[in-house]
Amino acid sequence: MSEAAEPASPVALDAMGGDRAPDVVVEGAVQACRAGHGPVILVGDAEPVRAALDALGAGDLPITIEHASEVIGMAEHPGRAARTKRDSSMHVGFGLVKAGRACGFVSAGNSGAMMAVGLLTLRRIPRCERPAIAGTMPTRADPMVLLDMGANVECRASHLVQFALMGAAYAEIA
């Protein structure tokens, strides 16, 4: 007898992050779920997010909405916005990860604020002085891991060493 597979843990998406949010984010979530990649939690102002879902006929997809009453804009000071906008889509999204309700959080919004809110909500692991934003770049051979993609303005040598160690560890599992 085989056991039923556990449902996948949802990914939380910042529905309010990016230049053409929420429409583009919602459309991407719908496309992903229609391709079998889900479930998804859309985080943001519930009214326009629901309207965008309805316009796409997405009622049968594994997409839920988690309301957030505030948005951190692209031009806002990251640290100040992270400290004052406690019901922002970023705070709510990282809160879902912290509570175990989502396996990850994705935002196309203010990257400095994303880093600041992530640090406030999830904290760093011991001895990690500074986190780095990571991304992968497809190449003809193996994917390449890129670190410190614009989040850190001033780095010490010890930060660069830690970035290299984090990047090497990530590359092994990516």
MODELLER restraints for C-alpha pairs under 7 A, 6 or more apart:
rsr = mdl.restraints
at = mdl.atoms
rsr.add(forms.Gaussian(group=physical.xy_distance, feature=features.Distance(at['CA:8:A'], at['CA:39:A']), mean=6.85, stdev=0.5))
rsr.add(forms.Gaussian(group=physical.xy_distance, feature=features.Distance(at['CA:9:A'], at['CA:39:A']), mean=7.00, stdev=0.5))
rsr.add(forms.Gaussian(group=physical.xy_distance, feature=features.Distance(at['CA:9:A'], at['CA:102:A']), mean=5.90, stdev=0.5))
rsr.add(forms.Gaussian(group=physical.xy_distance, feature=features.Distance(at['CA:9:A'], at['CA:103:A']), mean=5.74, stdev=0.5))
rsr.add(forms.Gaussian(group=physical.xy_distance, feature=features.Distance(at['CA:10:A'], at['CA:38:A']), mean=6.36, stdev=0.5))
rsr.add(forms.Gaussian(group=physical.xy_distance, feature=features.Distance(at['CA:10:A'], at['CA:39:A']), mean=4.68, stdev=0.5))
rsr.add(forms.Gaussian(group=physical.xy_distance, feature=features.Distance(at['CA:10:A'], at['CA:40:A']), mean=4.98, stdev=0.5))
rsr.add(forms.Gaussian(group=physical.xy_distance, feature=features.Distance(at['CA:10:A'], at['CA:41:A']), mean=6.41, stdev=0.5))
rsr.add(forms.Gaussian(group=physical.xy_distance, feature=features.Distance(at['CA:10:A'], at['CA:102:A']), mean=4.97, stdev=0.5))
rsr.add(forms.Gaussian(group=physical.xy_distance, feature=features.Distance(at['CA:10:A'], at['CA:103:A']), mean=6.07, stdev=0.5))
rsr.add(forms.Gaussian(group=physical.xy_distance, feature=features.Distance(at['CA:11:A'], at['CA:39:A']), mean=6.77, stdev=0.5))
rsr.add(forms.Gaussian(group=physical.xy_distance, feature=features.Distance(at['CA:11:A'], at['CA:40:A']), mean=5.09, stdev=0.5))
rsr.add(forms.Gaussian(group=physical.xy_distance, feature=features.Distance(at['CA:11:A'], at['CA:41:A']), mean=6.17, stdev=0.5))
rsr.add(forms.Gaussian(group=physical.xy_distance, feature=features.Distance(at['CA:11:A'], at['CA:102:A']), mean=5.30, stdev=0.5))
rsr.add(forms.Gaussian(group=physical.xy_distance, feature=features.Distance(at['CA:11:A'], at['CA:103:A']), mean=5.60, stdev=0.5))
rsr.add(forms.Gaussian(group=physical.xy_distance, feature=features.Distance(at['CA:11:A'], at['CA:104:A']), mean=5.18, stdev=0.5))
rsr.add(forms.Gaussian(group=physical.xy_distance, feature=features.Distance(at['CA:11:A'], at['CA:105:A']), mean=6.03, stdev=0.5))
rsr.add(forms.Gaussian(group=physical.xy_distance, feature=features.Distance(at['CA:12:A'], at['CA:40:A']), mean=5.86, stdev=0.5))
rsr.add(forms.Gaussian(group=physical.xy_distance, feature=features.Distance(at['CA:12:A'], at['CA:41:A']), mean=4.56, stdev=0.5))
rsr.add(forms.Gaussian(group=physical.xy_distance, feature=features.Distance(at['CA:12:A'], at['CA:42:A']), mean=5.91, stdev=0.5))
rsr.add(forms.Gaussian(group=physical.xy_distance, feature=features.Distance(at['CA:12:A'], at['CA:43:A']), mean=6.72, stdev=0.5))
rsr.add(forms.Gaussian(group=physical.xy_distance, feature=features.Distance(at['CA:12:A'], at['CA:93:A']), mean=6.05, stdev=0.5))
rsr.add(forms.Gaussian(group=physical.xy_distance, feature=features.Distance(at['CA:12:A'], at['CA:102:A']), mean=5.94, stdev=0.5))
rsr.add(forms.Gaussian(group=physical.xy_distance, feature=features.Distance(at['CA:12:A'], at['CA:104:A']), mean=6.12, stdev=0.5))
rsr.add(forms.Gaussian(group=physical.xy_distance, feature=features.Distance(at['CA:12:A'], at['CA:105:A']), mean=4.70, stdev=0.5))
rsr.add(forms.Gaussian(group=physical.xy_distance, feature=features.Distance(at['CA:12:A'], at['CA:106:A']), mean=6.39, stdev=0.5))
rsr.add(forms.Gaussian(group=physical.xy_distance, feature=features.Distance(at['CA:13:A'], at['CA:41:A']), mean=6.14, stdev=0.5))
rsr.add(forms.Gaussian(group=physical.xy_distance, feature=features.Distance(at['CA:13:A'], at['CA:42:A']), mean=5.03, stdev=0.5))
rsr.add(forms.Gaussian(group=physical.xy_distance, feature=features.Distance(at['CA:13:A'], at['CA:43:A']), mean=5.92, stdev=0.5))
rsr.add(forms.Gaussian(group=physical.xy_distance, feature=features.Distance(at['CA:13:A'], at['CA:105:A']), mean=5.77, stdev=0.5))
rsr.add(forms.Gaussian(group=physical.xy_distance, feature=features.Distance(at['CA:13:A'], at['CA:106:A']), mean=4.94, stdev=0.5))
rsr.add(forms.Gaussian(group=physical.xy_distance, feature=features.Distance(at['CA:13:A'], at['CA:107:A']), mean=6.11, stdev=0.5))
rsr.add(forms.Gaussian(group=physical.xy_distance, feature=features.Distance(at['CA:14:A'], at['CA:42:A']), mean=6.21, stdev=0.5))
rsr.add(forms.Gaussian(group=physical.xy_distance, feature=features.Distance(at['CA:14:A'], at['CA:43:A']), mean=5.03, stdev=0.5))
rsr.add(forms.Gaussian(group=physical.xy_distance, feature=features.Distance(at['CA:14:A'], at['CA:44:A']), mean=6.47, stdev=0.5))
rsr.add(forms.Gaussian(group=physical.xy_distance, feature=features.Distance(at['CA:14:A'], at['CA:89:A']), mean=5.94, stdev=0.5))
rsr.add(forms.Gaussian(group=physical.xy_distance, feature=features.Distance(at['CA:14:A'], at['CA:90:A']), mean=6.58, stdev=0.5))
rsr.add(forms.Gaussian(group=physical.xy_distance, feature=features.Distance(at['CA:14:A'], at['CA:93:A']), mean=6.82, stdev=0.5))
rsr.add(forms.Gaussian(group=physical.xy_distance, feature=features.Distance(at['CA:14:A'], at['CA:106:A']), mean=6.14, stdev=0.5))
rsr.add(forms.Gaussian(group=physical.xy_distance, feature=features.Distance(at['CA:14:A'], at['CA:107:A']), mean=4.88, stdev=0.5))
rsr.add(forms.Gaussian(group=physical.xy_distance, feature=features.Distance(at['CA:15:A'], at['CA:21:A']), mean=6.15, stdev=0.5))
rsr.add(forms.Gaussian(group=physical.xy_distance, feature=features.Distance(at['CA:15:A'], at['CA:22:A']), mean=4.94, stdev=0.5))
rsr.add(forms.Gaussian(group=physical.xy_distance, feature=features.Distance(at['CA:15:A'], at['CA:25:A']), mean=5.53, stdev=0.5))
rsr.add(forms.Gaussian(group=physical.xy_distance, feature=features.Distance(at['CA:15:A'], at['CA:26:A']), mean=6.56, stdev=0.5))
rsr.add(forms.Gaussian(group=physical.xy_distance, feature=features.Distance(at['CA:15:A'], at['CA:42:A']), mean=5.51, stdev=0.5))
rsr.add(forms.Gaussian(group=physical.xy_distance, feature=features.Distance(at['CA:15:A'], at['CA:43:A']), mean=5.32, stdev=0.5))
rsr.add(forms.Gaussian(group=physical.xy_distance, feature=features.Distance(at['CA:15:A'], at['CA:44:A']), mean=5.32, stdev=0.5))
rsr.add(forms.Gaussian(group=physical.xy_distance, feature=features.Distance(at['CA:16:A'], at['CA:22:A']), mean=5.15, stdev=0.5))
rsr.add(forms.Gaussian(group=physical.xy_distance, feature=features.Distance(at['CA:16:A'], at['CA:44:A']), mean=5.58, stdev=0.5))
rsr.add(forms.Gaussian(group=physical.xy_distance, feature=features.Distance(at['CA:16:A'], at['CA:71:A']), mean=6.57, stdev=0.5))
rsr.add(forms.Gaussian(group=physical.xy_distance, feature=features.Distance(at['CA:16:A'], at['CA:89:A']), mean=6.77, stdev=0.5))
rsr.add(forms.Gaussian(group=physical.xy_distance, feature=features.Distance(at['CA:17:A'], at['CA:107:A']), mean=5.55, stdev=0.5))
rsr.add(forms.Gaussian(group=physical.xy_distance, feature=features.Distance(at['CA:17:A'], at['CA:108:A']), mean=4.91, stdev=0.5))
rsr.add(forms.Gaussian(group=physical.xy_distance, feature=features.Distance(at['CA:17:A'], at['CA:109:A']), mean=3.95, stdev=0.5))
rsr.add(forms.Gaussian(group=physical.xy_distance, feature=features.Distance(at['CA:18:A'], at['CA:108:A']), mean=4.68, stdev=0.5))
rsr.add(forms.Gaussian(group=physical.xy_distance, feature=features.Distance(at['CA:18:A'], at['CA:109:A']), mean=4.63, stdev=0.5))
rsr.add(forms.Gaussian(group=physical.xy_distance, feature=features.Distance(at['CA:22:A'], at['CA:49:A']), mean=6.24, stdev=0.5))
rsr.add(forms.Gaussian(group=physical.xy_distance, feature=features.Distance(at['CA:23:A'], at['CA:52:A']), mean=5.94, stdev=0.5))
rsr.add(forms.Gaussian(group=physical.xy_distance, feature=features.Distance(at['CA:26:A'], at['CA:49:A']), mean=6.99, stdev=0.5))
rsr.add(forms.Gaussian(group=physical.xy_distance, feature=features.Distance(at['CA:26:A'], at['CA:52:A']), mean=6.56, stdev=0.5))
rsr.add(forms.Gaussian(group=physical.xy_distance, feature=features.Distance(at['CA:26:A'], at['CA:53:A']), mean=6.59, stdev=0.5))
rsr.add(forms.Gaussian(group=physical.xy_distance, feature=features.Distance(at['CA:29:A'], at['CA:40:A']), mean=6.88, stdev=0.5))
rsr.add(forms.Gaussian(group=physical.xy_distance, feature=features.Distance(at['CA:30:A'], at['CA:58:A']), mean=6.61, stdev=0.5))
rsr.add(forms.Gaussian(group=physical.xy_distance, feature=features.Distance(at['CA:32:A'], at['CA:38:A']), mean=6.87, stdev=0.5))
rsr.add(forms.Gaussian(group=physical.xy_distance, feature=features.Distance(at['CA:33:A'], at['CA:39:A']), mean=6.82, stdev=0.5))
rsr.add(forms.Gaussian(group=physical.xy_distance, feature=features.Distance(at['CA:33:A'], at['CA:61:A']), mean=6.43, stdev=0.5))
rsr.add(forms.Gaussian(group=physical.xy_distance, feature=features.Distance(at['CA:33:A'], at['CA:62:A']), mean=6.84, stdev=0.5))
rsr.add(forms.Gaussian(group=physical.xy_distance, feature=features.Distance(at['CA:38:A'], at['CA:62:A']), mean=6.25, stdev=0.5))
rsr.add(forms.Gaussian(group=physical.xy_distance, feature=features.Distance(at['CA:39:A'], at['CA:62:A']), mean=4.81, stdev=0.5))
rsr.add(forms.Gaussian(group=physical.xy_distance, feature=features.Distance(at['CA:39:A'], at['CA:63:A']), mean=5.83, stdev=0.5))
rsr.add(forms.Gaussian(group=physical.xy_distance, feature=features.Distance(at['CA:40:A'], at['CA:62:A']), mean=6.43, stdev=0.5))
rsr.add(forms.Gaussian(group=physical.xy_distance, feature=features.Distance(at['CA:40:A'], at['CA:63:A']), mean=4.85, stdev=0.5))
rsr.add(forms.Gaussian(group=physical.xy_distance, feature=features.Distance(at['CA:40:A'], at['CA:64:A']), mean=6.50, stdev=0.5))
rsr.add(forms.Gaussian(group=physical.xy_distance, feature=features.Distance(at['CA:41:A'], at['CA:63:A']), mean=5.71, stdev=0.5))
rsr.add(forms.Gaussian(group=physical.xy_distance, feature=features.Distance(at['CA:41:A'], at['CA:64:A']), mean=4.86, stdev=0.5))
rsr.add(forms.Gaussian(group=physical.xy_distance, feature=features.Distance(at['CA:41:A'], at['CA:65:A']), mean=5.56, stdev=0.5))
rsr.add(forms.Gaussian(group=physical.xy_distance, feature=features.Distance(at['CA:41:A'], at['CA:66:A']), mean=6.64, stdev=0.5))
rsr.add(forms.Gaussian(group=physical.xy_distance, feature=features.Distance(at['CA:42:A'], at['CA:64:A']), mean=6.16, stdev=0.5))
rsr.add(forms.Gaussian(group=physical.xy_distance, feature=features.Distance(at['CA:42:A'], at['CA:65:A']), mean=4.79, stdev=0.5))
rsr.add(forms.Gaussian(group=physical.xy_distance, feature=features.Distance(at['CA:42:A'], at['CA:66:A']), mean=6.12, stdev=0.5))
rsr.add(forms.Gaussian(group=physical.xy_distance, feature=features.Distance(at['CA:43:A'], at['CA:65:A']), mean=5.90, stdev=0.5))
rsr.add(forms.Gaussian(group=physical.xy_distance, feature=features.Distance(at['CA:43:A'], at['CA:66:A']), mean=4.80, stdev=0.5))
rsr.add(forms.Gaussian(group=physical.xy_distance, feature=features.Distance(at['CA:43:A'], at['CA:67:A']), mean=5.91, stdev=0.5))
rsr.add(forms.Gaussian(group=physical.xy_distance, feature=features.Distance(at['CA:43:A'], at['CA:68:A']), mean=6.39, stdev=0.5))
rsr.add(forms.Gaussian(group=physical.xy_distance, feature=features.Distance(at['CA:43:A'], at['CA:89:A']), mean=5.57, stdev=0.5))
rsr.add(forms.Gaussian(group=physical.xy_distance, feature=features.Distance(at['CA:43:A'], at['CA:93:A']), mean=6.22, stdev=0.5))
rsr.add(forms.Gaussian(group=physical.xy_distance, feature=features.Distance(at['CA:44:A'], at['CA:66:A']), mean=6.49, stdev=0.5))
rsr.add(forms.Gaussian(group=physical.xy_distance, feature=features.Distance(at['CA:44:A'], at['CA:67:A']), mean=5.11, stdev=0.5))
rsr.add(forms.Gaussian(group=physical.xy_distance, feature=features.Distance(at['CA:44:A'], at['CA:68:A']), mean=4.58, stdev=0.5))
rsr.add(forms.Gaussian(group=physical.xy_distance, feature=features.Distance(at['CA:44:A'], at['CA:69:A']), mean=6.88, stdev=0.5))
rsr.add(forms.Gaussian(group=physical.xy_distance, feature=features.Distance(at['CA:44:A'], at['CA:89:A']), mean=5.08, stdev=0.5))
rsr.add(forms.Gaussian(group=physical.xy_distance, feature=features.Distance(at['CA:45:A'], at['CA:67:A']), mean=5.42, stdev=0.5))
rsr.add(forms.Gaussian(group=physical.xy_distance, feature=features.Distance(at['CA:45:A'], at['CA:68:A']), mean=5.40, stdev=0.5))
rsr.add(forms.Gaussian(group=physical.xy_distance, feature=features.Distance(at['CA:45:A'], at['CA:69:A']), mean=5.77, stdev=0.5))
rsr.add(forms.Gaussian(group=physical.xy_distance, feature=features.Distance(at['CA:46:A'], at['CA:65:A']), mean=6.45, stdev=0.5))
rsr.add(forms.Gaussian(group=physical.xy_distance, feature=features.Distance(at['CA:46:A'], at['CA:67:A']), mean=5.10, stdev=0.5))
rsr.add(forms.Gaussian(group=physical.xy_distance, feature=features.Distance(at['CA:68:A'], at['CA:87:A']), mean=5.57, stdev=0.5))
rsr.add(forms.Gaussian(group=physical.xy_distance, feature=features.Distance(at['CA:68:A'], at['CA:88:A']), mean=5.63, stdev=0.5))
rsr.add(forms.Gaussian(group=physical.xy_distance, feature=features.Distance(at['CA:68:A'], at['CA:89:A']), mean=5.12, stdev=0.5))
rsr.add(forms.Gaussian(group=physical.xy_distance, feature=features.Distance(at['CA:68:A'], at['CA:92:A']), mean=6.44, stdev=0.5))
rsr.add(forms.Gaussian(group=physical.xy_distance, feature=features.Distance(at['CA:69:A'], at['CA:87:A']), mean=5.79, stdev=0.5))
rsr.add(forms.Gaussian(group=physical.xy_distance, feature=features.Distance(at['CA:69:A'], at['CA:88:A']), mean=6.25, stdev=0.5))
rsr.add(forms.Gaussian(group=physical.xy_distance, feature=features.Distance(at['CA:70:A'], at['CA:85:A']), mean=6.49, stdev=0.5))
rsr.add(forms.Gaussian(group=physical.xy_distance, feature=features.Distance(at['CA:70:A'], at['CA:87:A']), mean=5.48, stdev=0.5))
rsr.add(forms.Gaussian(group=physical.xy_distance, feature=features.Distance(at['CA:70:A'], at['CA:88:A']), mean=4.14, stdev=0.5))
rsr.add(forms.Gaussian(group=physical.xy_distance, feature=features.Distance(at['CA:70:A'], at['CA:89:A']), mean=6.38, stdev=0.5))
rsr.add(forms.Gaussian(group=physical.xy_distance, feature=features.Distance(at['CA:71:A'], at['CA:88:A']), mean=4.90, stdev=0.5))
rsr.add(forms.Gaussian(group=physical.xy_distance, feature=features.Distance(at['CA:71:A'], at['CA:89:A']), mean=5.89, stdev=0.5))
rsr.add(forms.Gaussian(group=physical.xy_distance, feature=features.Distance(at['CA:72:A'], at['CA:81:A']), mean=6.36, stdev=0.5))
rsr.add(forms.Gaussian(group=physical.xy_distance, feature=features.Distance(at['CA:72:A'], at['CA:88:A']), mean=6.38, stdev=0.5))
rsr.add(forms.Gaussian(group=physical.xy_distance, feature=features.Distance(at['CA:73:A'], at['CA:110:A']), mean=6.59, stdev=0.5))
rsr.add(forms.Gaussian(group=physical.xy_distance, feature=features.Distance(at['CA:74:A'], at['CA:109:A']), mean=6.25, stdev=0.5))
rsr.add(forms.Gaussian(group=physical.xy_distance, feature=features.Distance(at['CA:74:A'], at['CA:110:A']), mean=4.71, stdev=0.5))
rsr.add(forms.Gaussian(group=physical.xy_distance, feature=features.Distance(at['CA:78:A'], at['CA:112:A']), mean=5.20, stdev=0.5))
rsr.add(forms.Gaussian(group=physical.xy_distance, feature=features.Distance(at['CA:78:A'], at['CA:113:A']), mean=4.00, stdev=0.5))
rsr.add(forms.Gaussian(group=physical.xy_distance, feature=features.Distance(at['CA:78:A'], at['CA:116:A']), mean=6.56, stdev=0.5))
rsr.add(forms.Gaussian(group=physical.xy_distance, feature=features.Distance(at['CA:79:A'], at['CA:113:A']), mean=6.39, stdev=0.5))
rsr.add(forms.Gaussian(group=physical.xy_distance, feature=features.Distance(at['CA:79:A'], at['CA:116:A']), mean=6.02, stdev=0.5))
rsr.add(forms.Gaussian(group=physical.xy_distance, feature=features.Distance(at['CA:81:A'], at['CA:113:A']), mean=6.90, stdev=0.5))
rsr.add(forms.Gaussian(group=physical.xy_distance, feature=features.Distance(at['CA:82:A'], at['CA:113:A']), mean=5.98, stdev=0.5))
rsr.add(forms.Gaussian(group=physical.xy_distance, feature=features.Distance(at['CA:82:A'], at['CA:116:A']), mean=6.07, stdev=0.5))
rsr.add(forms.Gaussian(group=physical.xy_distance, feature=features.Distance(at['CA:82:A'], at['CA:117:A']), mean=5.25, stdev=0.5))
rsr.add(forms.Gaussian(group=physical.xy_distance, feature=features.Distance(at['CA:90:A'], at['CA:114:A']), mean=6.64, stdev=0.5))
rsr.add(forms.Gaussian(group=physical.xy_distance, feature=features.Distance(at['CA:90:A'], at['CA:117:A']), mean=6.76, stdev=0.5))
rsr.add(forms.Gaussian(group=physical.xy_distance, feature=features.Distance(at['CA:91:A'], at['CA:117:A']), mean=6.21, stdev=0.5))
rsr.add(forms.Gaussian(group=physical.xy_distance, feature=features.Distance(at['CA:93:A'], at['CA:105:A']), mean=6.02, stdev=0.5))
rsr.add(forms.Gaussian(group=physical.xy_distance, feature=features.Distance(at['CA:94:A'], at['CA:105:A']), mean=6.34, stdev=0.5))
rsr.add(forms.Gaussian(group=physical.xy_distance, feature=features.Distance(at['CA:94:A'], at['CA:118:A']), mean=6.40, stdev=0.5))
rsr.add(forms.Gaussian(group=physical.xy_distance, feature=features.Distance(at['CA:94:A'], at['CA:121:A']), mean=6.47, stdev=0.5))
rsr.add(forms.Gaussian(group=physical.xy_distance, feature=features.Distance(at['CA:95:A'], at['CA:121:A']), mean=6.79, stdev=0.5))
rsr.add(forms.Gaussian(group=physical.xy_distance, feature=features.Distance(at['CA:96:A'], at['CA:102:A']), mean=5.46, stdev=0.5))
rsr.add(forms.Gaussian(group=physical.xy_distance, feature=features.Distance(at['CA:97:A'], at['CA:103:A']), mean=5.85, stdev=0.5))
rsr.add(forms.Gaussian(group=physical.xy_distance, feature=features.Distance(at['CA:97:A'], at['CA:104:A']), mean=5.88, stdev=0.5))
rsr.add(forms.Gaussian(group=physical.xy_distance, feature=features.Distance(at['CA:97:A'], at['CA:105:A']), mean=6.93, stdev=0.5))
rsr.add(forms.Gaussian(group=physical.xy_distance, feature=features.Distance(at['CA:98:A'], at['CA:122:A']), mean=6.41, stdev=0.5))
rsr.add(forms.Gaussian(group=physical.xy_distance, feature=features.Distance(at['CA:111:A'], at['CA:151:A']), mean=6.90, stdev=0.5))
rsr.add(forms.Gaussian(group=physical.xy_distance, feature=features.Distance(at['CA:112:A'], at['CA:151:A']), mean=5.92, stdev=0.5))
rsr.add(forms.Gaussian(group=physical.xy_distance, feature=features.Distance(at['CA:129:A'], at['CA:159:A']), mean=6.78, stdev=0.5))
rsr.add(forms.Gaussian(group=physical.xy_distance, feature=features.Distance(at['CA:130:A'], at['CA:159:A']), mean=6.48, stdev=0.5))
rsr.add(forms.Gaussian(group=physical.xy_distance, feature=features.Distance(at['CA:132:A'], at['CA:147:A']), mean=5.89, stdev=0.5))
rsr.add(forms.Gaussian(group=physical.xy_distance, feature=features.Distance(at['CA:132:A'], at['CA:148:A']), mean=4.64, stdev=0.5))
rsr.add(forms.Gaussian(group=physical.xy_distance, feature=features.Distance(at['CA:132:A'], at['CA:151:A']), mean=6.86, stdev=0.5))
rsr.add(forms.Gaussian(group=physical.xy_distance, feature=features.Distance(at['CA:132:A'], at['CA:163:A']), mean=6.50, stdev=0.5))
rsr.add(forms.Gaussian(group=physical.xy_distance, feature=features.Distance(at['CA:133:A'], at['CA:147:A']), mean=5.67, stdev=0.5))
rsr.add(forms.Gaussian(group=physical.xy_distance, feature=features.Distance(at['CA:133:A'], at['CA:148:A']), mean=5.04, stdev=0.5))
rsr.add(forms.Gaussian(group=physical.xy_distance, feature=features.Distance(at['CA:133:A'], at['CA:149:A']), mean=5.56, stdev=0.5))
rsr.add(forms.Gaussian(group=physical.xy_distance, feature=features.Distance(at['CA:133:A'], at['CA:151:A']), mean=6.49, stdev=0.5))
rsr.add(forms.Gaussian(group=physical.xy_distance, feature=features.Distance(at['CA:134:A'], at['CA:145:A']), mean=6.85, stdev=0.5))
rsr.add(forms.Gaussian(group=physical.xy_distance, feature=features.Distance(at['CA:134:A'], at['CA:146:A']), mean=5.52, stdev=0.5))
rsr.add(forms.Gaussian(group=physical.xy_distance, feature=features.Distance(at['CA:134:A'], at['CA:147:A']), mean=4.40, stdev=0.5))
rsr.add(forms.Gaussian(group=physical.xy_distance, feature=features.Distance(at['CA:134:A'], at['CA:148:A']), mean=6.35, stdev=0.5))
rsr.add(forms.Gaussian(group=physical.xy_distance, feature=features.Distance(at['CA:134:A'], at['CA:149:A']), mean=6.56, stdev=0.5))
rsr.add(forms.Gaussian(group=physical.xy_distance, feature=features.Distance(at['CA:135:A'], at['CA:145:A']), mean=5.81, stdev=0.5))
rsr.add(forms.Gaussian(group=physical.xy_distance, feature=features.Distance(at['CA:135:A'], at['CA:146:A']), mean=5.18, stdev=0.5))
rsr.add(forms.Gaussian(group=physical.xy_distance, feature=features.Distance(at['CA:135:A'], at['CA:147:A']), mean=6.55, stdev=0.5))
rsr.add(forms.Gaussian(group=physical.xy_distance, feature=features.Distance(at['CA:136:A'], at['CA:143:A']), mean=6.17, stdev=0.5))
rsr.add(forms.Gaussian(group=physical.xy_distance, feature=features.Distance(at['CA:136:A'], at['CA:144:A']), mean=5.44, stdev=0.5))
rsr.add(forms.Gaussian(group=physical.xy_distance, feature=features.Distance(at['CA:136:A'], at['CA:145:A']), mean=4.50, stdev=0.5))
rsr.add(forms.Gaussian(group=physical.xy_distance, feature=features.Distance(at['CA:136:A'], at['CA:146:A']), mean=5.87, stdev=0.5))
rsr.add(forms.Gaussian(group=physical.xy_distance, feature=features.Distance(at['CA:137:A'], at['CA:143:A']), mean=5.55, stdev=0.5))
rsr.add(forms.Gaussian(group=physical.xy_distance, feature=features.Distance(at['CA:137:A'], at['CA:144:A']), mean=5.12, stdev=0.5))
rsr.add(forms.Gaussian(group=physical.xy_distance, feature=features.Distance(at['CA:137:A'], at['CA:145:A']), mean=6.41, stdev=0.5))
rsr.add(forms.Gaussian(group=physical.xy_distance, feature=features.Distance(at['CA:138:A'], at['CA:144:A']), mean=6.36, stdev=0.5))
rsr.add(forms.Gaussian(group=physical.xy_distance, feature=features.Distance(at['CA:145:A'], at['CA:167:A']), mean=6.41, stdev=0.5))
rsr.add(forms.Gaussian(group=physical.xy_distance, feature=features.Distance(at['CA:145:A'], at['CA:171:A']), mean=6.24, stdev=0.5))
rsr.add(forms.Gaussian(group=physical.xy_distance, feature=features.Distance(at['CA:147:A'], at['CA:163:A']), mean=6.70, stdev=0.5))
rsr.add(forms.Gaussian(group=physical.xy_distance, feature=features.Distance(at['CA:147:A'], at['CA:167:A']), mean=6.63, stdev=0.5))
